[in-house]
Amino acid sequence: MNQVSSVQDAQWRVLKFGGSSVAQADNWPRIAEQVEQARSEGFRVAVVVSALRGITDLLQAHIDSGADADADSLFKEVQQRHQAMLSACDLPGQALDEPLAALRQFLEDEFDVGSPAHQARLLAAGEMLSSRLAVARLAQDGVTAAWLDSRRVLVSDEREARSRRARYLSARCLPHPDPELAAGLARESGVWVMPGFVAASPAGETVLLGRGGSDTSATALAAVLGARRVDIFSDVPGLFSADPRRVPGARLLRQVGFREAQELAAMGAKALHPAALIPAHEQHIEIRMRQTDRPDIEGTRITPAAQEHGAQVKAIVQRKPITLVSLEDIGMWQQVGFLAAVFDVFRELGLSVDQVSTSESNVTLTLDPGANVADQAVLDELARALGRLCRVEILTDCATVSLVGLGIRTILHRLGPALEVFEQRRIFQVSQAANDLNLTFVVESRHADRLVQQLHQQVIPGGVGGDSVFGPTFEQLFRDEAAPVHVTPWWRERRAELLDRMKGRDSAYVYDLPTVREACRKLCGLSSVDRVLYSMKANSHPEILRTAVAGGLGIECVSLAEAEHALEQVPGLKPSDMLFTPNFAPREEYRRAVEMGLPLTVDNLHVLEKWGRELAGQAVFLRLDPGSGLGHHKLVRTAGSHSKFGIPLAELDRALTLCRAHDIRIRGLHAHTGSGIMHPDNWHRSLETLGEAARRIDTVEIINLGGGLGVPDRADELPLDMTAMDGGLAELKRQLPRSVQVWIEPGRYVVSPAGALLARVTQTKGKGDVRYVGVATGMNSLIRPALYGAWHEIVNLSRIDEPGDHVYNVVGPICETGDILGLDRLLPQSSEGDILLIANTGAYGAAMASRYNLREPAGELVLN
């Protein structure tokens, strides 16, 4: 009883700081502030630190050099980096003399590069030095701290069968509360600093907890001390729905339970070591992940109190390199004991198996990269031993791509379209975890990054946060606040003119031509793009067409009627300035296009097989399907097996054969993945795919990356990063085998922000708790909300300066339940006769309008 009371009296809090945090002098006042804050709340504090960033890598490189390693050069480099840090922190240069002298003596007199025990002692040096530095630096800020040797409190468990290397370099601890030790430490000092990563074997030797083991040190120490919370500070604020360094649109995970956090960490989320979750889960210790230099960001809470929000993918993660072992033999079918013999081999070599899949004649498995320390010699021995049982193939350059979240099995039907991203990729293994927390694919390592990006765009919800699971995106957290993001929309500045133009009208589309011109200017300013075509299906108004062409754009059309309309309405426009991209059009349209001299795109083998003679001698574009589509809604994704567009990459050889047979020259390659895409890497991936195809076709002069450039729907959304798009395309363009032009063909980007739908309020209505405001036109003028679930900003233009204090559903006069222009919109109290403005409707508004219910759609007005 007294022991329990002593633990409770101590009330420990553990703070862990990563290598990036402790390697920056500017962070130390923040670290001291966090320590003081915990102390002011009545806690004893234990600080766990990693080695200075890069030091462990330096030490590992020395080991990897083997007999060629230069101990003197290594010591001088380690000494120089720590002396530089002492200087940056205004600490005396001799503050680390003792641990540095011990390192020098070890390197000169004892170190055996082939000994796992000596490797562990050398790799521990980084944390031994950084923890001593931390004690000195905290003292400078008035925090008196004592140094705690982690080997005093953390002891590894050697009961399981593991290789000797693993026992020294990837040891495991099974910590239990030690009230007596906790009370003793509390009596000696209020603040302790302990090196992470390092523990002791039962015999007292130095062992390591595996790379990234400082997280585990922190939670293991918390378990020993009886702490109820660990704060892990690093260079990111927490767990994200993907690696934010590769997917800037990744969203912060605000709160997750232990099971999901364990799965995320185990399957590749680098912000937290998976072993750290074990003591936290067993002892019910809450983990809070935070960013050292941005403590204002809420971060991620990993807590047993996290609510489970039903079946939902929380993150897309990857691990690489992964070693995959494939065992093949028809004789294994119904052979009793075969798997037991196979796993005996792994046991004897001390290798932990991660994923396993079996069939009648094949067993495929992966090695757990976190639990194994396997060099090539170990893999060679594995191949020899397994080769006595069956045929063996070992692939070391693989990766896993995993969808992680609760209830994956129950939402497979919803994930179907997203999984099209794998259509053109070799998949070595698919596994669905028995705990229903992940769906994992083993693929070639070179494809992993791209697959993660594509899956994230398809599966993770967009938006700006607002729920207890998904927080803001990485972009929103770290964007340059000095850069102008929100631009006052043109319609606000021209409000009086718009209201005047609405006199005597109930509804109208209004287009601001200066906004169109500005979009054309930005597009023509892309250094990596040789030609921009306006996709006129977005809006074929004559003034829009003339403005686009005057702004330097060509015209892309999808029907012969569009082509004839553009040629008629735009003076000086020639067929050669256009591109015709039909889809399932009748034969006559292709004939007429050839007669007119319209550059032509072919997106179906039927055209080449059945009508090839009619295209003899022509130069055409081939529209290829890159394998997966993107976009704001499934109905605007124009690639993948569920889309009617494009020639599959698998049929490219057949297309080439047909073109040669009919003397058709392939002038260009074309791909279009979807509409409303806000990620610049979409066009990078298209250029990579089409560039690979162009290497096989020496007649290709042009690669057309299609359109789909998105525009923000909401004021707080970031615009498409055109600079990143341009830079990425320029780099990829330099890698093409020859000089090839790059074209794009946006539609929405050119005209959507330039258009607004104005409609007069006809009636208002209350129905229970729901309020409706009805306007004079609806889905007959703007079908996008009903068709795609599209969101458009809606304002009461007549009362634009009045605060929005009523929530309305904005509806039209069409006899359909789906005739809703906006749900739950905050508007001032609206009255009959007011003018509502629906923004961002210049694209696919009037172009998709109809006379449903025999109601005329809104007319069109132009402001110049």
C-alpha positions, 0 to 999 in steps of 0.5 A: 500500500505504501508503495502504491501511495509513493507512486501516486505522490510522485505523479510523473510526466514523461517528455520525449524529444526527437533528434530534430528537436534537440539538434536545433539550438532555438528549440531548447528554450521551448523544451525548457518551457515544456518541462517547467509547464509540467512541473508547474502542474505538480509533476515530476518530469522525466525527459527522454532524448534522441541523438542529435539528428544525423549522428546515429546514421554517421555511427551506422555508416562507420559500422557498415564500412567494416574493415575500411572504417576510419575510427579517427575520422569518425571521432573527429566528426562526432566531436565537431558536431557536438562542439558546434551544438555546444557553441550554438547553445552558449555552453562551455566547450568542455561540457562533453569532455568525459563522454567524448573521451570514453568514446575515443577510448572505446574506438581506439582500444576495444571496438570490434566492427563485427561484434553486435555487442560492440555495435550496440555500444557504439550506436548508443554513443549518440544518445549518451552525448545528447542526454549529457548535453541536455542536462547542461542546456536545461541548467542554463534555463534554470532547470536543475536536472539529473542524468539518468542512465537508461540501463538502470531502469530498462532491461531487455527480455531474452526469453524469446528465440531471437538472433544474437544480432537482434538481441543486441540491436533490436532488443525488447523490454517488457516494463512493469511499474516499479513504485520503489524505483519511482519513489527513489527517483522522485526523492533524488530529483524533480527532473531527470534526463535519460538517453533514449534508444538504450537499455541493458541486457539481463547481464548488464550489457548495453543493448538497443531498442531498434531504430526509432527506439527512443519512443519506446524508451519513453513509454517504457520509462512511463510504465516503470514510473507509473506515469499516466501520460507521455508527450512525444515532441518531434518535427511533426505535430502527430500522425497524419493520414499519409506521410505529409512530406510526400502528400501535402494534403494529408490530414492530421489525425486528432485522436486515435485508439491504441489499436489503430495507432499500433497498426499505423505505426507497424505498417509504416507511419514514421512519426511513432515507433510501433513498439512504443505502443505496447507498454502504453497499451498495457499500462493505459498510458496516454500518448500525446504527439506534438511538434516542438517548435509549434506547440500551438498545434493540438497534435495527436492524442493516442488514448484508450478513451478514443471513440471508435467512429465506425468503419473508416479508412484513417490513413494510407501508409507504406513501408519499404524496403520489404523483403518478400519470400515466395515458395513454390512447389506443386508437391506442397499440396496437402503435405502435412507439416510443410508449413511447420518445416518452413517456419522452423527455418525462420525460427532457427535464423531468428527471423520474424515473419510479417505477412503470410498468404498461401495457396495449394502450391505457393506460400508467400510471406514478408519479413518484418523490417522492424523486428529483423536485422537481416543482412545479405548473408542471412538471406543467402542462408535462408534461401539455401535452407528453404531451397531444400524444401521447395523453389525459392524466390527472394525479392528485397526491393518491395514495399507494402501499401496499406489502408489502415482503419477500423472495419476495413472488411465491411467497406470493401465495396466502397473502396472498389473504385479506389483500388483501380490505382493498382490496375497497371501495377504488379501486385505480389501479395494482398492481405486483409488483417484478421483484426480488420484494421488493414488491407495491405498490398505488396508491390514494387518499391518504385511504385509505392509513393505514387500509389499512396498519393493516388489512394489518399486522394481517392479515399481520405475525405477532403475539407478543412477539419471540423470532426474529432478524427480528421484535423486540418491538412499539412498544407493548411497547418504550415502554409506561408501565412504571408502569402495571399491565399484569399482574393476578394472575388470579382462579384463582391467588387461589382455588386452594384453593377450586378444588382443593376443588371438583374433588374427585370430578370429572375435569374442569369449567369454572369461572366467576368471576362477580366477573370478569364483573361487572368486565368489565361495569363497564368496558364500561358506563364507555365514554363514547362507547358508548350501549349494550352487548349481551352476545353470548351465543353466547360462553357461555349459562350462566344465571348468566353471562346474569343477571350480564351483564344485572344489570351493565347489558348487553342480550343479543345472540343469533344463534338463536331458541333462544338468544333463548328461553333468555335470556328464560326464564333472566333474570327481567325480561328483555324482547325489546326488551332484546335484538337478534336477528342471524341468518345464513342462518336459516330463514324461520320464525325471522324470523316468530317474531322479529317476533311476539315483538317481537325487534329484528331484524338483516337481513344478506342481500338474500334476506330483503328480496327473498323475505320482504320482505312479512313484514317490512312495517312493521318497523324493522330493522338492516342488517348491512353488510360493511365489506369486510375482516375481522380476528381471531386466525384466518381462521375468525373473520374475519366480513367480506370476500368470503370471509366469509358475513356481511353485505350488501356496501357495493356492494349498499346501494342495492339494499337501500335500494330493497327496504326502501322497496318493503316499507315497512321502516324502517332503524333501525340499521346493524351491522358485525362484522369478527371476533373477538379483535381487539386494535387499538382502531382496528378499531372506529374504522374500522367507525364511519367506514364505517357513518357514511358509510352513515348519511349516506345514510339519515336513519332510522338512529338506531343504529350497532352496531359489533359485538364482537370485543374481544380479551383477552390470551392471555399475561401479557406481552401488552398488553390492548386499549387501551379508553381509546384505543378510547373516545377515538377513537369519541368524536371520530368520533361528534362528526363524525356528521351527526346524533345517532346512538347507538353500540352494541357487542356483545362476548362474549369480553371479558365472559366469557373471562378469567372461565372456566377449564377444570380437568382431572385428569391421567390418564397421562404418556408419553415418546416419543423427545424428546417428553413427553406429559401426558394429561388427562381431557377434550380437544377435546370440551370445548375445541375452540379449539386444534384449530379455530383454533390458539388458545393458552391458558395452562396451569398445574399447579394442584396444583403451582403454586408448583413451577418449570416444568422439563419441556416437555410436550404437553398432550393429551386422550383423544379419538381424533384427532391434533388433540386437543392442548390445548397444545404445548411447555408448560413445567410441573413434573413432572406426575403422575396425579391432578394438576389442570391449569388451562387459562385464558381459556376462559370464551368459546367453550369449553363453548358449542362442546363436543360428545359426540364419541367419546361422551365427556361434555364438562366440566361447569360450576361457578360461583364467586360 
